[in-house]
């Protein structure tokens, strides 16, 4: 088992008073995962609004090709794909975190 530095424990205590160190760390991790999930979902929402299509429709309709492989369209494609992968990954991580609930 790895021990946290005293300065890190002190900061955690200030951020999350009360409870055990494990509970505090779990809340901090959950909050960070939720923050990242919100960011990825925002990218999905913005690009869905921009193109008035879902990512799957964007891909299926070959929008990048239709726009002459413009930098903007290709960049949006990769940003969108990354965001959707991020949403799935973060949701899996949140499910794993919630499934742990003190089983250690």
Secondary structure, DSSP 8 states (H G I E B T S, - for coil): -----HHHHHHHHHHS-SS-HHHHHHHHHHHHHHHHHHHHHHHHHHHHHHHTS-HHHHHHTTHHHHTTT-HHHHHHHHHHHHHHHHHHHHHHHHHHHHHHTT--
